[in-house]
Amino acid sequence: MKRRVFVEQCAFWAAAAGIGPGAPATAKTGVRRLSSDRSFTIYRAGLNPAYTVAPGEIVLVECQHGMPGLVTRDGKFTKPKEGDRINPGTGPIFVEGIEAGDALAIDLLDIQTGNWGYSGGRIFDLVGGYAIIDKSLKLPLRPMLGQIGIIPAAGEMDTRTPADTGGNMDCNEVRAGSTLVFTAQVKGGMVGMGDAHALQGDGEIGGQGIECDAEALVRFRRLPGKLSDRPVILRPEFVATLGAHKDLNEAAWQATDDMARLLAATTGRTEKDARMLVNLLGNLKINQIVDPAKGARMEMPAWVFGIKA
């Protein structure tokens, strides 16, 4: 019985993470481009879709930096005022075949930055995979999306903060090679993404990464079953559950509890045993501490779930 559960678990996680034979190539040739001209700043129930994609379709999504028009390449910084479009997300993107309650997987196949970015009131050139800090220092880029989320079933959420449905999570593992899994709240999932960063440390303690424009090559899929009420990140090396709350401690416990439940549900272990494993193998990390809702994640080695890199 345990062997059968393990085999089923391996097959499920391999499919969920897009690992193994038959995974589509990530070439950009011929893919459809979703322009950032269609964007929104409030995740609100009832929004109309800006784009529609087929399940399994690969598209190139243009993602803006957090202050479009207010920070420019020539070093002009304009203070935001009421009504400015801050942290816009490209979309909403309607995924055909997705119903409320479905597990919606978003594969981040590639993220390419623009040629400049900014942080801390400074402009940086992004050249050859590096951010040029000064004549003696350049930092290797690790592009990510600060904002990615889905429309809630009711109410609304500003694109500048995270929630159970994602949003401005500012998690630096939302990068190429990761799969984000959400439980859709509405038909089509209605996805938004933006706030690209060329580089950001855990915690985002300065309130910004190196903010930049970027293009994200993504694929949308439906998974069988459900992983969690909150976002999950799948990578070949680890699985992460994410929490968000105005109290960082609460966000951390959300992520921890979700991981224990996920581990128990997908491996057949008791929740008590799962919590023991999370205690022994898990790594609790801070996504960001600067938004109205703070973010944390719990990472567990992928091999615990049967995922083999």
C-alpha positions in Angstrom: 0.0 0.0 0.0 2.8 2.4 1.0 4.6 1.6 -2.3 1.5 2.3 -4.4 1.1 5.7 -2.6 4.7 6.5 -3.2 4.5 5.6 -6.9 1.3 7.7 -7.4 2.9 10.5 -5.5 6.0 10.5 -7.7 3.8 10.5 -10.9 1.6 13.3 -9.5 4.5 15.6 -8.6 6.4 14.9 -11.8 3.3 16.0 -13.7 2.7 19.0 -11.4 6.2 20.3 -11.7 6.4 19.7 -15.5 9.4 17.4 -14.9 10.2 14.4 -17.2 9.8 13.3 -20.8 7.5 15.2 -23.0 7.8 18.6 -21.3 7.3 21.3 -24.1 10.3 23.2 -25.3 10.7 26.8 -24.1 11.6 28.4 -27.5 10.0 31.8 -28.0 9.6 31.3 -31.8 6.0 31.9 -32.8 4.6 32.4 -29.3 1.9 35.0 -28.8 2.9 38.2 -27.0 0.6 39.6 -24.3 1.3 43.4 -24.1 1.5 45.2 -20.8 -0.7 47.9 -22.4 -3.5 45.8 -20.9 -3.0 45.9 -17.2 -4.8 46.5 -13.9 -4.0 47.6 -10.4 -6.7 46.0 -8.3 -7.4 42.3 -8.2 -11.2 42.7 -8.1 -14.0 40.2 -8.5 -15.9 40.8 -11.8 -13.0 42.2 -13.8 -13.2 41.4 -17.5 -10.3 39.4 -19.1 -7.7 41.2 -21.1 -6.4 38.0 -22.7 -7.6 34.4 -23.2 -5.1 31.5 -23.4 -5.6 27.8 -24.1 -4.5 25.2 -21.6 -0.9 24.3 -22.3 -0.3 27.4 -24.4 3.0 29.1 -24.1 2.9 32.9 -24.3 5.3 35.8 -23.8 4.0 38.2 -21.1 5.3 41.8 -21.0 5.8 42.8 -17.4 6.3 46.4 -16.3 8.4 47.7 -13.4 6.5 48.9 -10.4 6.4 52.6 -11.3 5.9 52.9 -15.1 6.2 56.5 -16.3 7.4 57.7 -12.9 10.9 56.4 -13.2 12.7 56.7 -16.5 15.9 55.5 -18.1 17.5 59.0 -17.9 17.2 59.0 -14.1 14.0 61.0 -13.7 12.1 60.0 -10.5 8.6 61.4 -10.0 6.9 61.1 -6.7 3.7 59.1 -7.0 0.4 60.9 -6.6 -3.2 59.8 -6.1 -4.4 58.1 -9.3 -1.0 57.0 -10.6 -0.9 53.4 -11.8 1.5 51.7 -9.3 2.6 48.1 -9.6 0.3 47.2 -12.6 -0.2 43.6 -13.5 -0.5 42.5 -17.1 -3.9 40.9 -17.6 -6.3 39.6 -16.3 -5.4 36.5 -18.3 -8.3 34.0 -18.7 -7.2 30.4 -18.9 -9.7 28.2 -20.9 -10.8 25.1 -19.1 -10.1 26.4 -15.6 -13.1 26.4 -13.1 -13.3 27.7 -9.6 -11.6 25.2 -7.3 -9.2 23.9 -9.9 -5.4 23.8 -9.4 -4.0 26.3 -11.9 -0.3 25.8 -12.7 1.8 28.6 -14.2 5.1 27.5 -15.5 7.8 30.2 -15.6 9.9 29.0 -18.4 12.1 32.1 -18.9 12.4 35.7 -17.7 14.4 38.3 -19.6 15.0 41.7 -18.2 15.2 45.0 -20.0 18.5 46.9 -20.3 18.1 49.1 -17.2 16.6 49.0 -13.7 16.5 51.1 -10.6 16.7 50.7 -6.8 17.3 53.1 -4.0 17.0 56.2 -6.2 19.7 55.0 -8.6 19.6 53.7 -12.2 21.6 50.6 -13.1 22.6 49.3 -16.5 21.6 45.6 -17.0 24.2 44.2 -19.3 25.3 40.7 -20.2 23.5 39.1 -17.2 24.8 41.6 -14.7 23.7 44.8 -12.9 26.5 47.4 -13.1 26.6 48.9 -9.7 29.8 50.9 -10.3 33.2 50.5 -12.0 34.4 47.9 -9.5 31.2 46.0 -8.8 28.7 44.1 -10.9 26.0 41.7 -9.6 24.7 38.6 -11.4 21.1 39.0 -12.3 18.4 36.6 -10.9 15.2 37.8 -12.6 11.9 37.3 -10.9 8.3 38.5 -10.8 7.4 40.4 -7.7 3.7 40.2 -8.5 1.7 37.2 -9.7 -1.8 36.3 -8.6 -5.4 35.5 -9.4 -8.7 37.3 -9.0 -10.6 36.5 -5.8 -14.1 35.2 -5.8 -15.3 38.3 -3.8 -13.9 41.6 -2.7 -10.7 43.1 -4.0 -6.9 43.3 -3.4 -4.4 46.0 -4.4 -1.6 44.8 -6.6 0.8 46.3 -4.1 0.2 43.7 -1.4 0.0 39.9 -1.2 -2.9 37.7 0.0 -4.1 34.1 -0.1 -4.6 34.5 -3.9 -1.0 35.7 -4.4 -0.4 39.2 -5.7 2.6 41.3 -4.7 4.4 38.4 -3.0 7.9 39.6 -3.8 9.3 36.1 -3.4 12.6 35.7 -5.2 11.8 32.1 -6.1 9.1 33.3 -8.5 11.7 32.9 -11.2 12.5 30.9 -14.3 12.3 27.1 -13.6 9.5 27.6 -11.0 5.9 26.5 -11.3 3.3 28.5 -9.3 0.2 26.7 -8.3 -3.0 28.5 -7.3 -6.5 27.3 -6.4 -8.6 29.2 -8.9 -11.3 31.3 -7.3 -13.2 32.2 -10.5 -13.7 30.7 -13.9 -10.6 31.1 -16.0 -8.4 31.8 -13.0 -7.9 35.4 -14.2 -4.2 35.8 -13.7 -2.1 39.0 -13.4 1.7 39.4 -13.3 4.2 42.2 -13.2 6.6 44.1 -10.9 9.6 42.5 -12.4 12.9 42.6 -10.5 16.3 41.9 -12.0 17.6 41.0 -8.5 16.2 40.9 -5.0 17.3 39.4 -1.7 15.0 37.5 0.7 13.0 40.0 2.8 13.2 42.9 0.2 14.3 45.0 3.2 14.9 48.1 1.1 11.3 48.1 -0.3 12.6 47.4 -3.8 14.7 44.9 -5.7 16.3 46.2 -8.9 13.0 47.1 -10.5 12.9 46.6 -14.3 10.7 45.8 -17.2 10.9 42.1 -18.3 9.4 39.5 -20.6 8.2 36.3 -19.0 7.7 33.1 -21.1 5.0 31.2 -19.3 2.7 28.2 -19.8 -0.7 27.7 -18.1 -2.0 24.3 -17.1 -4.7 22.6 -15.1 -3.6 20.1 -12.5 -5.7 17.3 -11.0 -6.8 17.8 -7.4 -5.9 20.7 -5.2 -2.6 21.6 -3.4 -3.4 24.4 -1.0 -5.7 27.3 -0.4 -2.6 29.6 -0.8 0.1 29.7 -3.4 2.6 26.8 -3.8 5.9 27.0 -5.7 7.3 23.8 -7.3 10.9 23.5 -8.3 13.1 20.4 -9.1 15.0 21.0 -5.8 12.2 22.1 -3.4 8.5 22.6 -2.9 7.5 25.9 -1.1 4.2 27.0 0.5 3.6 30.7 0.9 1.8 32.7 3.6 0.8 36.4 3.8 -0.4 38.4 6.8 0.0 41.8 8.4 1.7 39.8 11.3 4.9 38.1 10.0 4.6 35.4 12.6 1.1 34.5 11.3 2.4 34.5 7.7 5.2 32.1 8.8 2.7 29.8 10.5 0.4 29.8 7.5 3.3 28.6 5.3 4.3 26.0 7.9 0.8 24.6 8.5 0.2 24.5 4.7 3.4 22.5 4.2 2.5 20.0 6.8 -1.0 19.5 5.3 0.4 19.3 1.8 3.0 16.7 2.8 0.4 14.6 4.6 -2.1 14.8 1.8 0.3 13.8 -1.0 2.4 11.2 0.8 -0.2 9.4 2.9 1.6 10.2 6.2 -0.2 11.4 9.3 -0.1 15.2 9.8 1.8 14.6 13.0 4.6 12.8 11.1 4.4 15.4 8.4 5.0 18.2 11.0 8.0 16.3 12.3 9.5 16.2 8.8 8.8 19.9 8.3 10.6 20.5 11.6 13.6 18.4 10.6 13.9 19.3 6.9 12.0 22.5 6.3 13.5 25.9 5.7 11.4 28.9 6.8 12.2 32.1 4.9 11.0 35.6 4.6 9.7 36.9 1.2 9.3 40.5 2.2 8.7 42.6 5.3 7.8 45.9 3.7 4.2 45.5 2.4 1.0 46.0 4.4 0.9 42.2 4.5 4.2 40.5 5.2 5.2 37.3 3.3 6.9 34.0 4.4 7.5 30.6 2.8 8.3 27.2 4.0 10.6 25.2 1.7 10.9 21.4 1.7 13.3 19.3 -0.3 11.6 18.0 -3.5 12.8 14.4 -2.9 10.5 14.2 0.2 7.6 14.4 -2.3 9.1 12.0 -4.8 10.3 14.7 -7.2 13.7 13.8 -8.7 15.7 16.6 -10.3 
